[in-house]
Amino acid sequence: KIDIFINCSPLGSILKKKYKDKSPVPYKLLKSVKKTFKVFDIVYNPKTTLLMKLCKKLKLKNINGIEMNNVQAKFALKKVYSQYKKLN
């Protein structure tokens, strides 16, 4: 019944050696989700984590932390620009 998974853990990151080759969701569980399932992995270093590699193998939609930062930056710039326009 879950449509999206957001990895907010350091698993998959290079913060510590023990995290790099870890996934917060086991492959066996990912295999059982519906094809419309989406994964949002906020890790941005490395660009492609084990979780993302597993998703690619299973053809599940996924985005990484760099894309998240871009979306947030675009949203913030839009807000700042609209406030700036009100001041002038």
PyMOL Python script that loads the backbone (N, CA, C, O; Angstrom):
from pymol import cmd

cmd.read_pdbstr("""\
ATOM      1  N   LYS A   1       0.810  -1.204   0.000  1.00  0.00           N
ATOM      2  CA  LYS A   1       0.000   0.000   0.000  1.00  0.00           C
ATOM      3  C   LYS A   1       0.852   1.267   0.000  1.00  0.00           C
ATOM      4  O   LYS A   1       0.319   2.372  -0.096  1.00  0.00           O
ATOM      5  N   ILE A   2       2.157   1.116   0.106  1.00  0.00           N
ATOM      6  CA  ILE A   2       3.049   2.284   0.140  1.00  0.00           C
ATOM      7  C   ILE A   2       3.383   2.698  -1.285  1.00  0.00           C
ATOM      8  O   ILE A   2       3.655   1.854  -2.138  1.00  0.00           O
ATOM      9  N   ASP A   3       3.359   4.021  -1.542  1.00  0.00           N
ATOM     10  CA  ASP A   3       3.658   4.540  -2.870  1.00  0.00           C
ATOM     11  C   ASP A   3       5.051   5.135  -2.995  1.00  0.00           C
ATOM     12  O   ASP A   3       5.614   5.190  -4.088  1.00  0.00           O
ATOM     13  N   ILE A   4       5.604   5.579  -1.879  1.00  0.00           N
ATOM     14  CA  ILE A   4       6.901   6.255  -1.921  1.00  0.00           C
ATOM     15  C   ILE A   4       7.714   5.881  -0.686  1.00  0.00           C
ATOM     16  O   ILE A   4       7.174   5.694   0.405  1.00  0.00           O
ATOM     17  N   PHE A   5       9.016   5.777  -0.885  1.00  0.00           N
ATOM     18  CA  PHE A   5       9.938   5.555   0.227  1.00  0.00           C
ATOM     19  C   PHE A   5      10.968   6.667   0.191  1.00  0.00           C
ATOM     20  O   PHE A   5      11.570   6.927  -0.851  1.00  0.00           O
ATOM     21  N   ILE A   6      11.175   7.326   1.328  1.00  0.00           N
ATOM     22  CA  ILE A   6      12.166   8.394   1.419  1.00  0.00           C
ATOM     23  C   ILE A   6      13.249   7.952   2.385  1.00  0.00           C
ATOM     24  O   ILE A   6      13.002   7.756   3.575  1.00  0.00           O
ATOM     25  N   ASN A   7      14.460   7.798   1.851  1.00  0.00           N
ATOM     26  CA  ASN A   7      15.589   7.417   2.698  1.00  0.00           C
ATOM     27  C   ASN A   7      16.201   8.680   3.305  1.00  0.00           C
ATOM     28  O   ASN A   7      16.869   9.454   2.619  1.00  0.00           O
ATOM     29  N   CYS A   8      15.963   8.869   4.585  1.00  0.00           N
ATOM     30  CA  CYS A   8      16.539  10.004   5.316  1.00  0.00           C
ATOM     31  C   CYS A   8      17.682   9.544   6.215  1.00  0.00           C
ATOM     32  O   CYS A   8      18.156  10.296   7.066  1.00  0.00           O
ATOM     33  N   SER A   9      18.110   8.325   6.021  1.00  0.00           N
ATOM     34  CA  SER A   9      19.204   7.780   6.831  1.00  0.00           C
ATOM     35  C   SER A   9      20.532   8.002   6.112  1.00  0.00           C
ATOM     36  O   SER A   9      20.538   8.358   4.934  1.00  0.00           O
ATOM     37  N   PRO A  10      21.651   7.799   6.796  1.00  0.00           N
ATOM     38  CA  PRO A  10      22.958   7.917   6.132  1.00  0.00           C
ATOM     39  C   PRO A  10      23.346   6.668   5.340  1.00  0.00           C
ATOM     40  O   PRO A  10      24.400   6.639   4.705  1.00  0.00           O
ATOM     41  N   LEU A  11      22.488   5.624   5.376  1.00  0.00           N
ATOM     42  CA  LEU A  11      22.819   4.385   4.677  1.00  0.00           C
ATOM     43  C   LEU A  11      22.960   4.626   3.178  1.00  0.00           C
ATOM     44  O   LEU A  11      22.067   5.181   2.539  1.00  0.00           O
ATOM     45  N   GLY A  12      24.084   4.202   2.635  1.00  0.00           N
ATOM     46  CA  GLY A  12      24.402   4.423   1.228  1.00  0.00           C
ATOM     47  C   GLY A  12      25.362   5.570   1.020  1.00  0.00           C
ATOM     48  O   GLY A  12      25.958   5.700  -0.049  1.00  0.00           O
ATOM     49  N   SER A  13      25.518   6.412   2.045  1.00  0.00           N
ATOM     50  CA  SER A  13      26.400   7.575   1.933  1.00  0.00           C
ATOM     51  C   SER A  13      27.852   7.197   2.228  1.00  0.00           C
ATOM     52  O   SER A  13      28.157   6.073   2.626  1.00  0.00           O
ATOM     53  N   ILE A  14      28.727   8.167   2.021  1.00  0.00           N
ATOM     54  CA  ILE A  14      30.136   7.935   2.344  1.00  0.00           C
ATOM     55  C   ILE A  14      30.537   8.633   3.645  1.00  0.00           C
ATOM     56  O   ILE A  14      31.721   8.860   3.895  1.00  0.00           O
ATOM     57  N   LEU A  15      29.542   8.970   4.469  1.00  0.00           N
ATOM     58  CA  LEU A  15      29.845   9.592   5.764  1.00  0.00           C
ATOM     59  C   LEU A  15      30.758   8.704   6.600  1.00  0.00           C
ATOM     60  O   LEU A  15      31.683   9.180   7.258  1.00  0.00           O
ATOM     61  N   LYS A  16      30.482   7.422   6.562  1.00  0.00           N
ATOM     62  CA  LYS A  16      31.316   6.428   7.236  1.00  0.00           C
ATOM     63  C   LYS A  16      31.435   5.229   6.307  1.00  0.00           C
ATOM     64  O   LYS A  16      30.515   4.908   5.555  1.00  0.00           O
ATOM     65  N   LYS A  17      32.585   4.578   6.377  1.00  0.00           N
ATOM     66  CA  LYS A  17      32.819   3.415   5.508  1.00  0.00           C
ATOM     67  C   LYS A  17      31.737   2.352   5.654  1.00  0.00           C
ATOM     68  O   LYS A  17      31.351   1.709   4.678  1.00  0.00           O
ATOM     69  N   LYS A  18      31.254   2.175   6.875  1.00  0.00           N
ATOM     70  CA  LYS A  18      30.267   1.120   7.124  1.00  0.00           C
ATOM     71  C   LYS A  18      28.906   1.410   6.484  1.00  0.00           C
ATOM     72  O   LYS A  18      28.091   0.495   6.358  1.00  0.00           O
ATOM     73  N   TYR A  19      28.636   2.653   6.077  1.00  0.00           N
ATOM     74  CA  TYR A  19      27.356   3.011   5.463  1.00  0.00           C
ATOM     75  C   TYR A  19      27.329   2.791   3.953  1.00  0.00           C
ATOM     76  O   TYR A  19      26.271   2.513   3.388  1.00  0.00           O
ATOM     77  N   LYS A  20      28.480   2.913   3.297  1.00  0.00           N
ATOM     78  CA  LYS A  20      28.542   2.994   1.836  1.00  0.00           C
ATOM     79  C   LYS A  20      27.815   1.864   1.109  1.00  0.00           C
ATOM     80  O   LYS A  20      27.037   2.135   0.194  1.00  0.00           O
ATOM     81  N   ASP A  21      28.034   0.659   1.473  1.00  0.00           N
ATOM     82  CA  ASP A  21      27.430  -0.468   0.749  1.00  0.00           C
ATOM     83  C   ASP A  21      26.188  -1.019   1.448  1.00  0.00           C
ATOM     84  O   ASP A  21      25.931  -2.223   1.425  1.00  0.00           O
ATOM     85  N   LYS A  22      25.425  -0.121   2.067  1.00  0.00           N
ATOM     86  CA  LYS A  22      24.197  -0.515   2.775  1.00  0.00           C
ATOM     87  C   LYS A  22      22.980   0.096   2.099  1.00  0.00           C
ATOM     88  O   LYS A  22      23.056   1.160   1.484  1.00  0.00           O
ATOM     89  N   SER A  23      21.878  -0.587   2.223  1.00  0.00           N
ATOM     90  CA  SER A  23      20.598  -0.077   1.739  1.00  0.00           C
ATOM     91  C   SER A  23      19.591  -0.167   2.883  1.00  0.00           C
ATOM     92  O   SER A  23      19.554  -1.174   3.589  1.00  0.00           O
ATOM     93  N   PRO A  24      18.772   0.873   3.077  1.00  0.00           N
ATOM     94  CA  PRO A  24      17.764   0.819   4.130  1.00  0.00           C
ATOM     95  C   PRO A  24      16.604  -0.118   3.797  1.00  0.00           C
ATOM     96  O   PRO A  24      15.816  -0.476   4.672  1.00  0.00           O
ATOM     97  N   VAL A  25      16.505  -0.511   2.526  1.00  0.00           N
ATOM     98  CA  VAL A  25      15.453  -1.425   2.092  1.00  0.00           C
ATOM     99  C   VAL A  25      16.118  -2.622   1.422  1.00  0.00           C
ATOM    100  O   VAL A  25      16.854  -2.457   0.449  1.00  0.00           O
ATOM    101  N   PRO A  26      15.867  -3.818   1.931  1.00  0.00           N
ATOM    102  CA  PRO A  26      16.471  -5.001   1.317  1.00  0.00           C
ATOM    103  C   PRO A  26      15.914  -5.264  -0.089  1.00  0.00           C
ATOM    104  O   PRO A  26      14.763  -4.946  -0.389  1.00  0.00           O
ATOM    105  N   TYR A  27      16.745  -5.842  -0.923  1.00  0.00           N
ATOM    106  CA  TYR A  27      16.374  -6.178  -2.300  1.00  0.00           C
ATOM    107  C   TYR A  27      15.099  -7.021  -2.345  1.00  0.00           C
ATOM    108  O   TYR A  27      14.221  -6.790  -3.175  1.00  0.00           O
ATOM    109  N   LYS A  28      15.011  -7.982  -1.460  1.00  0.00           N
ATOM    110  CA  LYS A  28      13.847  -8.878  -1.426  1.00  0.00           C
ATOM    111  C   LYS A  28      12.546  -8.082  -1.240  1.00  0.00           C
ATOM    112  O   LYS A  28      11.532  -8.393  -1.865  1.00  0.00           O
ATOM    113  N   LEU A  29      12.579  -7.077  -0.395  1.00  0.00           N
ATOM    114  CA  LEU A  29      11.391  -6.245  -0.169  1.00  0.00           C
ATOM    115  C   LEU A  29      11.105  -5.369  -1.388  1.00  0.00           C
ATOM    116  O   LEU A  29       9.951  -5.221  -1.791  1.00  0.00           O
ATOM    117  N   LEU A  30      12.153  -4.789  -1.974  1.00  0.00           N
ATOM    118  CA  LEU A  30      11.966  -3.967  -3.170  1.00  0.00           C
ATOM    119  C   LEU A  30      11.348  -4.770  -4.314  1.00  0.00           C
ATOM    120  O   LEU A  30      10.555  -4.244  -5.095  1.00  0.00           O
ATOM    121  N   LYS A  31      11.717  -6.045  -4.404  1.00  0.00           N
ATOM    122  CA  LYS A  31      11.165  -6.905  -5.462  1.00  0.00           C
ATOM    123  C   LYS A  31       9.654  -7.079  -5.321  1.00  0.00           C
ATOM    124  O   LYS A  31       8.969  -7.371  -6.301  1.00  0.00           O
ATOM    125  N   SER A  32       9.140  -6.904  -4.121  1.00  0.00           N
ATOM    126  CA  SER A  32       7.721  -7.165  -3.881  1.00  0.00           C
ATOM    127  C   SER A  32       6.824  -5.927  -4.029  1.00  0.00           C
ATOM    128  O   SER A  32       5.602  -6.041  -3.933  1.00  0.00           O
ATOM    129  N   VAL A  33       7.414  -4.750  -4.260  1.00  0.00           N
ATOM    130  CA  VAL A  33       6.586  -3.535  -4.360  1.00  0.00           C
ATOM    131  C   VAL A  33       6.009  -3.401  -5.763  1.00  0.00           C
ATOM    132  O   VAL A  33       6.517  -3.981  -6.723  1.00  0.00           O
ATOM    133  N   LYS A  34       4.930  -2.615  -5.856  1.00  0.00           N
ATOM    134  CA  LYS A  34       4.321  -2.386  -7.171  1.00  0.00           C
ATOM    135  C   LYS A  34       5.233  -1.507  -8.028  1.00  0.00           C
ATOM    136  O   LYS A  34       6.056  -0.759  -7.500  1.00  0.00           O
ATOM    137  N   LYS A  35       5.087  -1.598  -9.323  1.00  0.00           N
ATOM    138  CA  LYS A  35       5.977  -0.894 -10.257  1.00  0.00           C
ATOM    139  C   LYS A  35       5.822   0.629 -10.211  1.00  0.00           C
ATOM    140  O   LYS A  35       6.675   1.347 -10.732  1.00  0.00           O
ATOM    141  N   THR A  36       4.754   1.129  -9.599  1.00  0.00           N
ATOM    142  CA  THR A  36       4.560   2.573  -9.475  1.00  0.00           C
ATOM    143  C   THR A  36       5.233   3.134  -8.222  1.00  0.00           C
ATOM    144  O   THR A  36       5.190   4.338  -7.973  1.00  0.00           O
ATOM    145  N   PHE A  37       5.851   2.256  -7.442  1.00  0.00           N
ATOM    146  CA  PHE A  37       6.571   2.634  -6.221  1.00  0.00           C
ATOM    147  C   PHE A  37       7.723   3.567  -6.585  1.00  0.00           C
ATOM    148  O   PHE A  37       8.411   3.341  -7.580  1.00  0.00           O
ATOM    149  N   LYS A  38       7.937   4.607  -5.790  1.00  0.00           N
ATOM    150  CA  LYS A  38       9.010   5.566  -6.040  1.00  0.00           C
ATOM    151  C   LYS A  38       9.941   5.640  -4.835  1.00  0.00           C
ATOM    152  O   LYS A  38       9.502   5.518  -3.691  1.00  0.00           O
ATOM    153  N   VAL A  39      11.219   5.839  -5.100  1.00  0.00           N
ATOM    154  CA  VAL A  39      12.220   5.943  -4.043  1.00  0.00           C
ATOM    155  C   VAL A  39      12.907   7.296  -4.146  1.00  0.00           C
ATOM    156  O   VAL A  39      13.376   7.704  -5.208  1.00  0.00           O
ATOM    157  N   PHE A  40      12.949   7.969  -3.018  1.00  0.00           N
ATOM    158  CA  PHE A  40      13.586   9.271  -2.897  1.00  0.00           C
ATOM    159  C   PHE A  40      14.741   9.103  -1.923  1.00  0.00           C
ATOM    160  O   PHE A  40      14.525   9.034  -0.713  1.00  0.00           O
ATOM    161  N   ASP A  41      15.949   9.037  -2.430  1.00  0.00           N
ATOM    162  CA  ASP A  41      17.133   8.809  -1.608  1.00  0.00           C
ATOM    163  C   ASP A  41      17.853  10.131  -1.423  1.00  0.00           C
ATOM    164  O   ASP A  41      18.477  10.626  -2.361  1.00  0.00           O
ATOM    165  N   ILE A  42      17.781  10.718  -0.224  1.00  0.00           N
ATOM    166  CA  ILE A  42      18.349  12.051  -0.032  1.00  0.00           C
ATOM    167  C   ILE A  42      19.878  12.076  -0.005  1.00  0.00           C
ATOM    168  O   ILE A  42      20.482  13.147   0.053  1.00  0.00           O
ATOM    169  N   VAL A  43      20.498  10.909  -0.047  1.00  0.00           N
ATOM    170  CA  VAL A  43      21.960  10.842  -0.100  1.00  0.00           C
ATOM    171  C   VAL A  43      22.422  11.446  -1.431  1.00  0.00           C
ATOM    172  O   VAL A  43      21.871  11.129  -2.485  1.00  0.00           O
ATOM    173  N   TYR A  44      23.430  12.313  -1.373  1.00  0.00           N
ATOM    174  CA  TYR A  44      23.950  12.901  -2.614  1.00  0.00           C
ATOM    175  C   TYR A  44      25.421  12.583  -2.857  1.00  0.00           C
ATOM    176  O   TYR A  44      25.972  12.967  -3.888  1.00  0.00           O
ATOM    177  N   ASN A  45      26.058  11.892  -1.926  1.00  0.00           N
ATOM    178  CA  ASN A  45      27.442  11.484  -2.124  1.00  0.00           C
ATOM    179  C   ASN A  45      27.622  10.093  -1.558  1.00  0.00           C
ATOM    180  O   ASN A  45      27.693   9.923  -0.341  1.00  0.00           O
ATOM    181  N   PRO A  46      27.696   9.107  -2.410  1.00  0.00           N
ATOM    182  CA  PRO A  46      27.849   9.125  -3.856  1.00  0.00           C
ATOM    183  C   PRO A  46      26.530   9.426  -4.564  1.00  0.00           C
ATOM    184  O   PRO A  46      25.459   9.319  -3.968  1.00  0.00           O
ATOM    185  N   LYS A  47      26.615   9.800  -5.830  1.00  0.00           N
ATOM    186  CA  LYS A  47      25.413  10.112  -6.606  1.00  0.00           C
ATOM    187  C   LYS A  47      24.502   8.905  -6.739  1.00  0.00           C
ATOM    188  O   LYS A  47      23.278   9.035  -6.726  1.00  0.00           O
ATOM    189  N   THR A  48      25.105   7.734  -6.868  1.00  0.00           N
ATOM    190  CA  THR A  48      24.327   6.501  -7.011  1.00  0.00           C
ATOM    191  C   THR A  48      24.631   5.563  -5.850  1.00  0.00           C
ATOM    192  O   THR A  48      25.739   5.037  -5.735  1.00  0.00           O
ATOM    193  N   THR A  49      23.651   5.362  -5.005  1.00  0.00           N
ATOM    194  CA  THR A  49      23.805   4.503  -3.835  1.00  0.00           C
ATOM    195  C   THR A  49      23.395   3.070  -4.182  1.00  0.00           C
ATOM    196  O   THR A  49      22.861   2.805  -5.259  1.00  0.00           O
ATOM    197  N   LEU A  50      23.649   2.174  -3.265  1.00  0.00           N
ATOM    198  CA  LEU A  50      23.209   0.793  -3.449  1.00  0.00           C
ATOM    199  C   LEU A  50      21.696   0.744  -3.626  1.00  0.00           C
ATOM    200  O   LEU A  50      21.200   0.002  -4.474  1.00  0.00           O
ATOM    201  N   LEU A  51      20.963   1.514  -2.849  1.00  0.00           N
ATOM    202  CA  LEU A  51      19.505   1.557  -2.967  1.00  0.00           C
ATOM    203  C   LEU A  51      19.098   1.961  -4.380  1.00  0.00           C
ATOM    204  O   LEU A  51      18.194   1.359  -4.959  1.00  0.00           O
ATOM    205  N   MET A  52      19.750   2.963  -4.933  1.00  0.00           N
ATOM    206  CA  MET A  52      19.418   3.421  -6.279  1.00  0.00           C
ATOM    207  C   MET A  52      19.779   2.372  -7.334  1.00  0.00           C
ATOM    208  O   MET A  52      19.066   2.211  -8.324  1.00  0.00           O
ATOM    209  N   LYS A  53      20.875   1.669  -7.119  1.00  0.00           N
ATOM    210  CA  LYS A  53      21.263   0.605  -8.046  1.00  0.00           C
ATOM    211  C   LYS A  53      20.219  -0.515  -8.039  1.00  0.00           C
ATOM    212  O   LYS A  53      19.875  -1.069  -9.083  1.00  0.00           O
ATOM    213  N   LEU A  54      19.726  -0.833  -6.845  1.00  0.00           N
ATOM    214  CA  LEU A  54      18.691  -1.866  -6.738  1.00  0.00           C
ATOM    215  C   LEU A  54      17.410  -1.422  -7.444  1.00  0.00           C
ATOM    216  O   LEU A  54      16.755  -2.213  -8.124  1.00  0.00           O
ATOM    217  N   CYS A  55      17.065  -0.152  -7.272  1.00  0.00           N
ATOM    218  CA  CYS A  55      15.867   0.384  -7.935  1.00  0.00           C
ATOM    219  C   CYS A  55      16.014   0.325  -9.454  1.00  0.00           C
ATOM    220  O   CYS A  55      15.080  -0.046 -10.166  1.00  0.00           O
ATOM    221  N   LYS A  56      17.191   0.693  -9.936  1.00  0.00           N
ATOM    222  CA  LYS A  56      17.426   0.657 -11.379  1.00  0.00           C
ATOM    223  C   LYS A  56      17.272  -0.767 -11.911  1.00  0.00           C
ATOM    224  O   LYS A  56      16.660  -0.995 -12.955  1.00  0.00           O
ATOM    225  N   LYS A  57      17.836  -1.710 -11.176  1.00  0.00           N
ATOM    226  CA  LYS A  57      17.740  -3.115 -11.576  1.00  0.00           C
ATOM    227  C   LYS A  57      16.284  -3.566 -11.665  1.00  0.00           C
ATOM    228  O   LYS A  57      15.922  -4.359 -12.535  1.00  0.00           O
ATOM    229  N   LEU A  58      15.454  -3.053 -10.759  1.00  0.00           N
ATOM    230  CA  LEU A  58      14.035  -3.430 -10.714  1.00  0.00           C
ATOM    231  C   LEU A  58      13.138  -2.480 -11.513  1.00  0.00           C
ATOM    232  O   LEU A  58      11.917  -2.639 -11.539  1.00  0.00           O
ATOM    233  N   LYS A  59      13.758  -1.494 -12.162  1.00  0.00           N
ATOM    234  CA  LYS A  59      13.040  -0.495 -12.959  1.00  0.00           C
ATOM    235  C   LYS A  59      12.041   0.309 -12.129  1.00  0.00           C
ATOM    236  O   LYS A  59      10.931   0.598 -12.575  1.00  0.00           O
ATOM    237  N   LEU A  60      12.461   0.664 -10.904  1.00  0.00           N
ATOM    238  CA  LEU A  60      11.644   1.505 -10.033  1.00  0.00           C
ATOM    239  C   LEU A  60      12.127   2.951 -10.155  1.00  0.00           C
ATOM    240  O   LEU A  60      13.331   3.205 -10.205  1.00  0.00           O
ATOM    241  N   LYS A  61      11.200   3.880 -10.203  1.00  0.00           N
ATOM    242  CA  LYS A  61      11.570   5.296 -10.292  1.00  0.00           C
ATOM    243  C   LYS A  61      12.263   5.724  -9.004  1.00  0.00           C
ATOM    244  O   LYS A  61      11.849   5.364  -7.902  1.00  0.00           O
ATOM    245  N   ASN A  62      13.337   6.511  -9.174  1.00  0.00           N
ATOM    246  CA  ASN A  62      14.073   6.975  -8.006  1.00  0.00           C
ATOM    247  C   ASN A  62      14.815   8.261  -8.326  1.00  0.00           C
ATOM    248  O   ASN A  62      15.199   8.506  -9.469  1.00  0.00           O
ATOM    249  N   ILE A  63      15.011   9.081  -7.292  1.00  0.00           N
ATOM    250  CA  ILE A  63      15.829  10.286  -7.431  1.00  0.00           C
ATOM    251  C   ILE A  63      16.767  10.375  -6.238  1.00  0.00           C
ATOM    252  O   ILE A  63      16.500   9.822  -5.171  1.00  0.00           O
ATOM    253  N   ASN A  64      17.870  11.081  -6.442  1.00  0.00           N
ATOM    254  CA  ASN A  64      18.863  11.193  -5.367  1.00  0.00           C
ATOM    255  C   ASN A  64      18.832  12.568  -4.702  1.00  0.00           C
ATOM    256  O   ASN A  64      18.012  13.419  -5.046  1.00  0.00           O
ATOM    257  N   GLY A  65      19.724  12.767  -3.758  1.00  0.00           N
ATOM    258  CA  GLY A  65      19.775  14.000  -2.991  1.00  0.00           C
ATOM    259  C   GLY A  65      20.123  15.234  -3.796  1.00  0.00           C
ATOM    260  O   GLY A  65      19.717  16.340  -3.438  1.00  0.00           O
ATOM    261  N   ILE A  66      20.870  15.068  -4.882  1.00  0.00           N
ATOM    262  CA  ILE A  66      21.214  16.219  -5.723  1.00  0.00           C
ATOM    263  C   ILE A  66      19.956  16.775  -6.370  1.00  0.00           C
ATOM    264  O   ILE A  66      19.750  17.988  -6.407  1.00  0.00           O
ATOM    265  N   GLU A  67      19.129  15.895  -6.871  1.00  0.00           N
ATOM    266  CA  GLU A  67      17.867  16.357  -7.459  1.00  0.00           C
ATOM    267  C   GLU A  67      16.992  17.031  -6.415  1.00  0.00           C
ATOM    268  O   GLU A  67      16.332  18.028  -6.707  1.00  0.00           O
ATOM    269  N   MET A  68      16.982  16.491  -5.191  1.00  0.00           N
ATOM    270  CA  MET A  68      16.222  17.094  -4.107  1.00  0.00           C
ATOM    271  C   MET A  68      16.719  18.516  -3.847  1.00  0.00           C
ATOM    272  O   MET A  68      15.918  19.440  -3.706  1.00  0.00           O
ATOM    273  N   ASN A  69      18.036  18.691  -3.785  1.00  0.00           N
ATOM    274  CA  ASN A  69      18.601  20.024  -3.558  1.00  0.00           C
ATOM    275  C   ASN A  69      18.209  20.980  -4.676  1.00  0.00           C
ATOM    276  O   ASN A  69      17.910  22.145  -4.413  1.00  0.00           O
ATOM    277  N   ASN A  70      18.204  20.507  -5.918  1.00  0.00           N
ATOM    278  CA  ASN A  70      17.809  21.353  -7.047  1.00  0.00           C
ATOM    279  C   ASN A  70      16.356  21.783  -6.950  1.00  0.00           C
ATOM    280  O   ASN A  70      16.028  22.943  -7.198  1.00  0.00           O
ATOM    281  N   VAL A  71      15.485  20.846  -6.586  1.00  0.00           N
ATOM    282  CA  VAL A  71      14.058  21.165  -6.437  1.00  0.00           C
ATOM    283  C   VAL A  71      13.871  22.200  -5.329  1.00  0.00           C
ATOM    284  O   VAL A  71      13.119  23.160  -5.495  1.00  0.00           O
ATOM    285  N   GLN A  72      14.554  22.008  -4.201  1.00  0.00           N
ATOM    286  CA  GLN A  72      14.445  22.958  -3.089  1.00  0.00           C
ATOM    287  C   GLN A  72      14.974  24.336  -3.481  1.00  0.00           C
ATOM    288  O   GLN A  72      14.377  25.356  -3.138  1.00  0.00           O
ATOM    289  N   ALA A  73      16.092  24.364  -4.198  1.00  0.00           N
ATOM    290  CA  ALA A  73      16.689  25.643  -4.608  1.00  0.00           C
ATOM    291  C   ALA A  73      15.754  26.393  -5.553  1.00  0.00           C
ATOM    292  O   ALA A  73      15.563  27.600  -5.405  1.00  0.00           O
ATOM    293  N   LYS A  74      15.169  25.690  -6.524  1.00  0.00           N
ATOM    294  CA  LYS A  74      14.235  26.338  -7.456  1.00  0.00           C
ATOM    295  C   LYS A  74      13.034  26.915  -6.712  1.00  0.00           C
ATOM    296  O   LYS A  74      12.595  28.030  -6.993  1.00  0.00           O
ATOM    297  N   PHE A  75      12.513  26.151  -5.769  1.00  0.00           N
ATOM    298  CA  PHE A  75      11.365  26.605  -4.977  1.00  0.00           C
ATOM    299  C   PHE A  75      11.744  27.849  -4.171  1.00  0.00           C
ATOM    300  O   PHE A  75      10.997  28.827  -4.141  1.00  0.00           O
ATOM    301  N   ALA A  76      12.908  27.804  -3.520  1.00  0.00           N
ATOM    302  CA  ALA A  76      13.358  28.929  -2.693  1.00  0.00           C
ATOM    303  C   ALA A  76      13.591  30.176  -3.543  1.00  0.00           C
ATOM    304  O   ALA A  76      13.199  31.275  -3.151  1.00  0.00           O
ATOM    305  N   LEU A  77      14.216  30.016  -4.688  1.00  0.00           N
ATOM    306  CA  LEU A  77      14.465  31.167  -5.568  1.00  0.00           C
ATOM    307  C   LEU A  77      13.167  31.799  -6.050  1.00  0.00           C
ATOM    308  O   LEU A  77      13.054  33.021  -6.150  1.00  0.00           O
ATOM    309  N   LYS A  78      12.194  30.952  -6.345  1.00  0.00           N
ATOM    310  CA  LYS A  78      10.888  31.454  -6.775  1.00  0.00           C
ATOM    311  C   LYS A  78      10.254  32.296  -5.661  1.00  0.00           C
ATOM    312  O   LYS A  78       9.707  33.370  -5.915  1.00  0.00           O
ATOM    313  N   LYS A  79      10.335  31.793  -4.428  1.00  0.00           N
ATOM    314  CA  LYS A  79       9.769  32.513  -3.278  1.00  0.00           C
ATOM    315  C   LYS A  79      10.504  33.835  -3.046  1.00  0.00           C
ATOM    316  O   LYS A  79       9.871  34.870  -2.834  1.00  0.00           O
ATOM    317  N   VAL A  80      11.819  33.800  -3.086  1.00  0.00           N
ATOM    318  CA  VAL A  80      12.618  35.017  -2.864  1.00  0.00           C
ATOM    319  C   VAL A  80      12.326  36.044  -3.953  1.00  0.00           C
ATOM    320  O   VAL A  80      12.158  37.229  -3.664  1.00  0.00           O
ATOM    321  N   TYR A  81      12.266  35.594  -5.195  1.00  0.00           N
ATOM    322  CA  TYR A  81      11.997  36.504  -6.306  1.00  0.00           C
ATOM    323  C   TYR A  81      10.625  37.150  -6.163  1.00  0.00           C
ATOM    324  O   TYR A  81      10.478  38.346  -6.415  1.00  0.00           O
ATOM    325  N   SER A  82       9.621  36.376  -5.763  1.00  0.00           N
ATOM    326  CA  SER A  82       8.275  36.956  -5.617  1.00  0.00           C
ATOM    327  C   SER A  82       8.244  37.987  -4.486  1.00  0.00           C
ATOM    328  O   SER A  82       7.529  38.984  -4.583  1.00  0.00           O
ATOM    329  N   GLN A  83       9.007  37.758  -3.422  1.00  0.00           N
ATOM    330  CA  GLN A  83       9.079  38.725  -2.326  1.00  0.00           C
ATOM    331  C   GLN A  83       9.835  39.981  -2.773  1.00  0.00           C
ATOM    332  O   GLN A  83       9.471  41.097  -2.403  1.00  0.00           O
ATOM    333  N   TYR A  84      10.880  39.790  -3.564  1.00  0.00           N
ATOM    334  CA  TYR A  84      11.676  40.909  -4.075  1.00  0.00           C
ATOM    335  C   TYR A  84      10.802  41.795  -4.955  1.00  0.00           C
ATOM    336  O   TYR A  84      10.871  43.021  -4.875  1.00  0.00           O
ATOM    337  N   LYS A  85       9.980  41.168  -5.796  1.00  0.00           N
ATOM    338  CA  LYS A  85       9.102  41.936  -6.690  1.00  0.00           C
ATOM    339  C   LYS A  85       8.118  42.780  -5.880  1.00  0.00           C
ATOM    340  O   LYS A  85       7.778  43.889  -6.293  1.00  0.00           O
ATOM    341  N   LYS A  86       7.663  42.284  -4.755  1.00  0.00           N
ATOM    342  CA  LYS A  86       6.727  43.033  -3.906  1.00  0.00           C
ATOM    343  C   LYS A  86       7.389  44.272  -3.301  1.00  0.00           C
ATOM    344  O   LYS A  86       6.724  45.279  -3.060  1.00  0.00           O
ATOM    345  N   LEU A  87       8.693  44.194  -3.060  1.00  0.00           N
ATOM    346  CA  LEU A  87       9.426  45.322  -2.467  1.00  0.00           C
ATOM    347  C   LEU A  87       9.692  46.436  -3.465  1.00  0.00           C
ATOM    348  O   LEU A  87       9.856  47.590  -3.072  1.00  0.00           O
ATOM    349  N   ASN A  88       9.736  46.111  -4.736  1.00  0.00           N
ATOM    350  CA  ASN A  88      10.073  47.114  -5.765  1.00  0.00           C
ATOM    351  C   ASN A  88       8.866  47.598  -6.488  1.00  0.00           C
ATOM    352  O   ASN A  88       8.976  48.439  -7.380  1.00  0.00           O
TER     353      ASN A  88
END
""", "prot")
cmd.dss("prot")
cmd.show_as("cartoon", "prot")
cmd.util.cbc("prot")
cmd.orient("prot")
